[in-house]
Amino acid sequence: MHTNSNLPLNEDDKLINHVDLYEVFNNMAEGCYYLNSKMEFVFINKAAEAMIEKPKEELMGICMWNALPNYINTDIYFYYNKAYNDQKIQSFEAMTEYSHIAYEIKVIPDQNGILAIFSDISEKKVQEEEQRYYEKLKIIGEMAAGVAHEIRNPLTTVKGFLQLGLQNKTFESYSQIFELMIDEINRVNTIITEFLDIAKKKPNKLEECNLNKIINTIYPLLETRALKEDKMIIRELNDIPNIMIDQNEIRQLLLNMVNNSLDAMGVRKIVSIHTYVEDDKIVMSIKDEGSGIPPDIIERISTPFVTSKENGTGLGLAICFAIAKRNNATIDFTSSEEGTIFNIRFSR
């Protein structure tokens, strides 16, 4: 028997459709809620309740601007009202005032109010920021590669004549000046080499290796410096699987990071090197007891030439981030007045 789709729905059909729609919205992965014309909460789904971090019992029937006053005079306040007043869908991105998470928000209006649907895009933002960072490194690296040859040739010539001058007794009284100039030329060459390290796109030689082995191999060198400065380096190495990495690059990364940690600390302080497995990642964690990263540079520490050291080039950490990228790893960190922890997370 065929039914006429144009026939009006009976009360049971309406109830079924209402329940189905309620379940769909309530179980959506995205957060959503409906505000009436007075901007009062009429419906809040499970995801939105978790994102707002307030039980819906405290919100239902309450004007959003009274329940969440921090949103007044923000983009959310502007676009919600614009959507309802203009009766046009509004899409925008905003940082929540309470949980401080980035969301992509779509506001769908009707005559009775607005439906707000929002998705967490914090991970997307992190990926975009990383992409912008590596694009900057790429540009810097290309510039370095382009000028390195042109700079090194005249520097080599100048250095050669200075070395000849040191052997000439006529210039014996200027030997200290000549040596200082040679040291500065070597410093320039080092900076150029570091620039080129940032520019590299691929590791030289990937091979199966264990991070613990690299740490143990390089430990005597690190310990020598630490003991000389009345500091200490301790190892907390757990059983971890082998991974595909460029050993020489990881040695350089470890040297740079531990030396940075030692530079940041006073005497009788400790640097800890810790390895473990977390969330299917192999983690090498480097913790120091320094005074922490200065707040004015903490967001830019991976950017070339940003440094808190008086005589630093600001390339060490930039190189570490580039090495990590080439070796299928990421770097995250936490810092406070009690010290800094860098976590290098390698994918298997």
C-alpha positions as a Python dict, from the first residue, in 0.01 Angstrom:
ca = {
    (1, 'M'): (0, 0, 0),
    (2, 'H'): (139, 339, -98),
    (3, 'T'): (114, 638, 136),
    (4, 'N'): (72, 998, 34),
    (5, 'S'): (384, 1191, 147),
    (6, 'N'): (180, 1512, 139),
    (7, 'L'): (-54, 1398, 415),
    (8, 'P'): (-10, 1592, 742),
    (9, 'L'): (188, 1420, 1018),
    (10, 'N'): (-14, 1284, 1309),
    (11, 'E'): (93, 1360, 1670),
    (12, 'D'): (291, 1035, 1703),
    (13, 'D'): (492, 1117, 1388),
    (14, 'K'): (569, 1466, 1519),
    (15, 'L'): (687, 1323, 1851),
    (16, 'I'): (908, 1065, 1679),
    (17, 'N'): (1065, 1333, 1456),
    (18, 'H'): (1119, 1560, 1757),
    (19, 'V'): (1284, 1282, 1959),
    (20, 'D'): (1503, 1181, 1664),
    (21, 'L'): (1617, 1540, 1611),
    (22, 'Y'): (1683, 1586, 1982),
    (23, 'E'): (1900, 1273, 1989),
    (24, 'V'): (2091, 1381, 1680),
    (25, 'F'): (2179, 1721, 1826),
    (26, 'N'): (2239, 1591, 2178),
    (27, 'N'): (2489, 1328, 2059),
    (28, 'M'): (2676, 1544, 1807),
    (29, 'A'): (3053, 1557, 1852),
    (30, 'E'): (3036, 1931, 1799),
    (31, 'G'): (2901, 2147, 2076),
    (32, 'C'): (2569, 2317, 2009),
    (33, 'Y'): (2299, 2504, 2194),
    (34, 'Y'): (1986, 2696, 2107),
    (35, 'L'): (1912, 3045, 2243),
    (36, 'N'): (1567, 3201, 2216),
    (37, 'S'): (1499, 3559, 2108),
    (38, 'K'): (1595, 3679, 2458),
    (39, 'M'): (1928, 3493, 2425),
    (40, 'E'): (1816, 3248, 2694),
    (41, 'F'): (1940, 2887, 2685),
    (42, 'V'): (1663, 2654, 2561),
    (43, 'F'): (1875, 2353, 2461),
    (44, 'I'): (2235, 2249, 2533),
    (45, 'N'): (2387, 1927, 2403),
    (46, 'K'): (2635, 1706, 2590),
    (47, 'A'): (2942, 1832, 2405),
    (48, 'A'): (2850, 2197, 2465),
    (49, 'E'): (2794, 2134, 2835),
    (50, 'A'): (3146, 1991, 2861),
    (51, 'M'): (3294, 2280, 2662),
    (52, 'I'): (3116, 2551, 2864),
    (53, 'E'): (3229, 2377, 3184),
    (54, 'K'): (2903, 2457, 3361),
    (55, 'P'): (2614, 2215, 3424),
    (56, 'K'): (2321, 2287, 3198),
    (57, 'E'): (2089, 2303, 3499),
    (58, 'E'): (2259, 2634, 3586),
    (59, 'L'): (2214, 2764, 3231),
    (60, 'M'): (1870, 2659, 3110),
    (61, 'G'): (1633, 2955, 3091),
    (62, 'I'): (1914, 3202, 3174),
    (63, 'C'): (2028, 3474, 2933),
    (64, 'M'): (2369, 3382, 2796),
    (65, 'W'): (2512, 3726, 2873),
    (66, 'N'): (2408, 3691, 3238),
    (67, 'A'): (2529, 3332, 3268),
    (68, 'L'): (2857, 3397, 3083),
    (69, 'P'): (2922, 3772, 3121),
    (70, 'N'): (3281, 3755, 2993),
    (71, 'Y'): (3142, 3721, 2641),
    (72, 'I'): (2980, 4066, 2643),
    (73, 'N'): (3149, 4298, 2390),
    (74, 'T'): (3343, 4012, 2231),
    (75, 'D'): (3320, 3867, 1880),
    (76, 'I'): (3074, 3607, 2010),
    (77, 'Y'): (2843, 3882, 2142),
    (78, 'F'): (2869, 4076, 1815),
    (79, 'Y'): (2809, 3782, 1577),
    (80, 'Y'): (2529, 3624, 1781),
    (81, 'N'): (2333, 3947, 1782),
    (82, 'K'): (2416, 4017, 1418),
    (83, 'A'): (2293, 3671, 1315),
    (84, 'Y'): (1960, 3719, 1492),
    (85, 'N'): (1907, 4083, 1390),
    (86, 'D'): (2002, 4027, 1023),
    (87, 'Q'): (1860, 3673, 1006),
    (88, 'K'): (2176, 3560, 827),
    (89, 'I'): (2411, 3274, 911),
    (90, 'Q'): (2739, 3392, 1066),
    (91, 'S'): (3063, 3189, 1070),
    (92, 'F'): (3372, 3295, 1263),
    (93, 'E'): (3657, 3179, 1485),
    (94, 'A'): (3689, 3279, 1850),
    (95, 'M'): (3882, 3198, 2165),
    (96, 'T'): (3656, 3106, 2456),
    (97, 'E'): (3680, 3339, 2753),
    (98, 'Y'): (3655, 3058, 3007),
    (99, 'S'): (3834, 2748, 2880),
    (100, 'H'): (4060, 2950, 2643),
    (101, 'I'): (4014, 2704, 2357),
    (102, 'A'): (3988, 2811, 1992),
    (103, 'Y'): (3656, 2728, 1827),
    (104, 'E'): (3505, 2759, 1483),
    (105, 'I'): (3150, 2880, 1542),
    (106, 'K'): (2850, 2878, 1307),
    (107, 'V'): (2540, 3071, 1415),
    (108, 'I'): (2215, 2976, 1240),
    (109, 'P'): (1925, 3214, 1312),
    (110, 'D'): (1546, 3184, 1284),
    (111, 'Q'): (1265, 3407, 1404),
    (112, 'N'): (1263, 3241, 1746),
    (113, 'G'): (1634, 3255, 1824),
    (114, 'I'): (1970, 3116, 1715),
    (115, 'L'): (2139, 2776, 1695),
    (116, 'A'): (2513, 2794, 1769),
    (117, 'I'): (2735, 2504, 1657),
    (118, 'F'): (3103, 2512, 1750),
    (119, 'S'): (3401, 2285, 1684),
    (120, 'D'): (3731, 2270, 1870),
    (121, 'I'): (4003, 2385, 1628),
    (122, 'S'): (4287, 2420, 1881),
    (123, 'E'): (4481, 2131, 1722),
    (124, 'K'): (4426, 2281, 1378),
    (125, 'K'): (4562, 2613, 1507),
    (126, 'V'): (4873, 2442, 1644),
    (127, 'Q'): (4932, 2273, 1308),
    (128, 'E'): (4885, 2603, 1124),
    (129, 'E'): (5130, 2774, 1359),
    (130, 'E'): (5384, 2495, 1308),
    (131, 'Q'): (5340, 2523, 932),
    (132, 'R'): (5398, 2899, 943),
    (133, 'Y'): (5707, 2845, 1156),
    (134, 'Y'): (5859, 2593, 917),
    (135, 'E'): (5777, 2814, 622),
    (136, 'K'): (5977, 3091, 792),
    (137, 'L'): (6264, 2850, 849),
    (138, 'K'): (6250, 2749, 485),
    (139, 'I'): (6279, 3111, 371),
    (140, 'I'): (6565, 3178, 613),
    (141, 'G'): (6739, 2861, 505),
    (142, 'E'): (6707, 2944, 137),
    (143, 'M'): (6851, 3290, 202),
    (144, 'A'): (7140, 3137, 396),
    (145, 'A'): (7214, 2883, 124),
    (146, 'G'): (7205, 3158, -137),
    (147, 'V'): (7456, 3387, 33),
    (148, 'A'): (7676, 3133, 217),
    (149, 'H'): (7909, 3073, -77),
    (150, 'E'): (7944, 3445, -154),
    (151, 'I'): (8024, 3527, 210),
    (152, 'R'): (8257, 3237, 280),
    (153, 'N'): (8489, 3301, -16),
    (154, 'P'): (8600, 3652, 89),
    (155, 'L'): (8610, 3546, 456),
    (156, 'T'): (8845, 3259, 369),
    (157, 'T'): (9072, 3504, 186),
    (158, 'V'): (9076, 3750, 478),
    (159, 'K'): (9139, 3469, 727),
    (160, 'G'): (9428, 3339, 517),
    (161, 'F'): (9603, 3677, 510),
    (162, 'L'): (9549, 3720, 887),
    (163, 'Q'): (9710, 3379, 947),
    (164, 'L'): (10006, 3485, 730),
    (165, 'G'): (10029, 3805, 934),
    (166, 'L'): (10053, 3604, 1254),
    (167, 'Q'): (10360, 3426, 1114),
    (168, 'N'): (10527, 3755, 1020),
    (169, 'K'): (10741, 3898, 1302),
    (170, 'T'): (10679, 4249, 1166),
    (171, 'F'): (10318, 4225, 1292),
    (172, 'E'): (10404, 4053, 1620),
    (173, 'S'): (10268, 4345, 1824),
    (174, 'Y'): (9930, 4299, 1649),
    (175, 'S'): (9905, 3925, 1712),
    (176, 'Q'): (9624, 3957, 1967),
    (177, 'I'): (9421, 4171, 1726),
    (178, 'F'): (9481, 3923, 1442),
    (179, 'E'): (9374, 3630, 1664),
    (180, 'L'): (9059, 3815, 1767),
    (181, 'M'): (8974, 3884, 1402),
    (182, 'I'): (9029, 3517, 1311),
    (183, 'D'): (8803, 3412, 1600),
    (184, 'E'): (8531, 3645, 1474),
    (185, 'I'): (8563, 3506, 1120),
    (186, 'N'): (8530, 3154, 1261),
    (187, 'R'): (8220, 3270, 1450),
    (188, 'V'): (8065, 3401, 1127),
    (189, 'N'): (8141, 3070, 956),
    (190, 'T'): (7975, 2885, 1245),
    (191, 'I'): (7662, 3098, 1213),
    (192, 'I'): (7649, 3029, 838),
    (193, 'T'): (7685, 2654, 902),
    (194, 'E'): (7403, 2668, 1158),
    (195, 'F'): (7186, 2856, 910),
    (196, 'L'): (7243, 2579, 657),
    (197, 'D'): (7148, 2321, 921),
    (198, 'I'): (6811, 2495, 955),
    (199, 'A'): (6769, 2493, 577),
    (200, 'K'): (6809, 2116, 541),
    (201, 'K'): (6488, 1935, 453),
    (202, 'K'): (6593, 1576, 511),
    (203, 'P'): (6831, 1401, 754),
    (204, 'N'): (7159, 1279, 605),
    (205, 'K'): (7127, 916, 714),
    (206, 'L'): (6827, 750, 878),
    (207, 'E'): (6904, 430, 1064),
    (208, 'E'): (6750, 221, 1339),
    (209, 'C'): (6886, 332, 1673),
    (210, 'N'): (6801, 360, 2041),
    (211, 'L'): (6792, 700, 2208),
    (212, 'N'): (6937, 555, 2529),
    (213, 'K'): (7249, 449, 2339),
    (214, 'I'): (7300, 800, 2201),
    (215, 'I'): (7251, 953, 2546),
    (216, 'N'): (7497, 711, 2709),
    (217, 'T'): (7754, 773, 2435),
    (218, 'I'): (7745, 1149, 2469),
    (219, 'Y'): (7699, 1155, 2849),
    (220, 'P'): (8073, 1169, 2942),
    (221, 'L'): (8115, 1484, 2731),
    (222, 'L'): (7813, 1650, 2892),
    (223, 'E'): (7915, 1538, 3242),
    (224, 'T'): (8265, 1686, 3199),
    (225, 'R'): (8124, 2033, 3143),
    (226, 'A'): (7868, 1997, 3423),
    (227, 'L'): (8126, 1889, 3684),
    (228, 'K'): (8357, 2168, 3578),
    (229, 'E'): (8080, 2416, 3658),
    (230, 'D'): (7976, 2239, 3983),
    (231, 'K'): (7650, 2116, 3829),
    (232, 'M'): (7510, 1768, 3776),
    (233, 'I'): (7347, 1567, 3496),
    (234, 'I'): (7143, 1260, 3586),
    (235, 'R'): (6993, 996, 3357),
    (236, 'E'): (6657, 828, 3403),
    (237, 'L'): (6648, 592, 3106),
    (238, 'N'): (6365, 344, 3069),
    (239, 'D'): (6340, 57, 2821),
    (240, 'I'): (6234, 208, 2489),
    (241, 'P'): (6211, 60, 2138),
    (242, 'N'): (6446, 151, 1856),
    (243, 'I'): (6341, 421, 1610),
    (244, 'M'): (6458, 544, 1268),
    (245, 'I'): (6666, 860, 1322),
    (246, 'D'): (6981, 1037, 1209),
    (247, 'Q'): (7216, 967, 1502),
    (248, 'N'): (7446, 1262, 1433),
    (249, 'E'): (7156, 1504, 1423),
    (250, 'I'): (7005, 1371, 1746),
    (251, 'R'): (7348, 1403, 1913),
    (252, 'Q'): (7356, 1767, 1801),
    (253, 'L'): (7002, 1823, 1931),
    (254, 'L'): (7092, 1666, 2266),
    (255, 'L'): (7413, 1869, 2295),
    (256, 'N'): (7233, 2195, 2215),
    (257, 'M'): (6950, 2135, 2459),
    (258, 'V'): (7160, 2012, 2751),
    (259, 'N'): (7409, 2296, 2703),
    (260, 'N'): (7118, 2542, 2705),
    (261, 'S'): (6996, 2384, 3029),
    (262, 'L'): (7341, 2411, 3187),
    (263, 'D'): (7367, 2775, 3075),
    (264, 'A'): (7033, 2849, 3244),
    (265, 'M'): (7134, 2711, 3586),
    (266, 'G'): (7346, 2818, 3878),
    (267, 'V'): (7589, 2595, 4069),
    (268, 'R'): (7472, 2277, 4244),
    (269, 'K'): (7171, 2251, 4013),
    (270, 'I'): (7066, 1942, 3819),
    (271, 'V'): (6976, 1858, 3458),
    (272, 'S'): (6771, 1540, 3417),
    (273, 'I'): (6756, 1341, 3092),
    (274, 'H'): (6457, 1108, 3096),
    (275, 'T'): (6336, 859, 2832),
    (276, 'Y'): (6002, 678, 2830),
    (277, 'V'): (5709, 572, 2613),
    (278, 'E'): (5387, 776, 2619),
    (279, 'D'): (5086, 750, 2388),
    (280, 'D'): (5284, 537, 2141),
    (281, 'K'): (5556, 806, 2123),
    (282, 'I'): (5917, 770, 2233),
    (283, 'V'): (5989, 1069, 2456),
    (284, 'M'): (6324, 1220, 2546),
    (285, 'S'): (6267, 1475, 2822),
    (286, 'I'): (6530, 1729, 2934),
    (287, 'K'): (6457, 1906, 3261),
    (288, 'D'): (6664, 2180, 3424),
    (289, 'E'): (6651, 2376, 3749),
    (290, 'G'): (6710, 2715, 3594),
    (291, 'S'): (6502, 3030, 3633),
    (292, 'G'): (6279, 2954, 3335),
    (293, 'I'): (6240, 3112, 2993),
    (294, 'P'): (6178, 3490, 3005),
    (295, 'P'): (5808, 3564, 2941),
    (296, 'D'): (5886, 3816, 2667),
    (297, 'I'): (6046, 3550, 2444),
    (298, 'I'): (5868, 3232, 2551),
    (299, 'E'): (5638, 3236, 2245),
    (300, 'R'): (5932, 3292, 2008),
    (301, 'I'): (6206, 3069, 2144),
    (302, 'S'): (6212, 2850, 1833),
    (303, 'T'): (6258, 3155, 1607),
    (304, 'P'): (6613, 3220, 1481),
    (305, 'F'): (6804, 3500, 1659),
    (306, 'V'): (6570, 3503, 1960),
    (307, 'T'): (6779, 3445, 2272),
    (308, 'S'): (6813, 3552, 2634),
    (309, 'K'): (7189, 3489, 2635),
    (310, 'E'): (7416, 3790, 2618),
    (311, 'N'): (7649, 3630, 2362),
    (312, 'G'): (7408, 3378, 2208),
    (313, 'T'): (7324, 3363, 1838),
    (314, 'G'): (6966, 3249, 1896),
    (315, 'L'): (7012, 2961, 1651),
    (316, 'G'): (7055, 2667, 1888),
    (317, 'L'): (6688, 2600, 1962),
    (318, 'A'): (6583, 2685, 1607),
    (319, 'I'): (6820, 2412, 1489),
    (320, 'C'): (6675, 2169, 1746),
    (321, 'F'): (6322, 2230, 1621),
    (322, 'A'): (6438, 2180, 1261),
    (323, 'I'): (6622, 1858, 1352),
    (324, 'A'): (6315, 1727, 1533),
    (325, 'K'): (6099, 1798, 1229),
    (326, 'R'): (6341, 1614, 998),
    (327, 'N'): (6346, 1313, 1233),
    (328, 'N'): (5967, 1279, 1261),
    (329, 'A'): (5950, 1434, 1607),
    (330, 'T'): (5789, 1731, 1779),
    (331, 'I'): (5908, 1947, 2068),
    (332, 'D'): (5690, 2087, 2344),
    (333, 'F'): (5791, 2251, 2670),
    (334, 'T'): (5677, 2392, 3002),
    (335, 'S'): (5865, 2664, 3188),
    (336, 'S'): (5841, 2838, 3523),
    (337, 'E'): (6068, 3005, 3779),
    (338, 'E'): (6157, 2655, 3904),
    (339, 'G'): (6294, 2542, 3567),
    (340, 'T'): (6210, 2424, 3216),
    (341, 'I'): (6119, 2086, 3071),
    (342, 'F'): (6161, 2015, 2700),
    (343, 'N'): (5991, 1702, 2563),
    (344, 'I'): (6106, 1567, 2227),
    (345, 'R'): (5841, 1319, 2110),
    (346, 'F'): (5943, 1075, 1836),
    (347, 'S'): (5687, 886, 1629),
    (348, 'R'): (5760, 520, 1574),
}
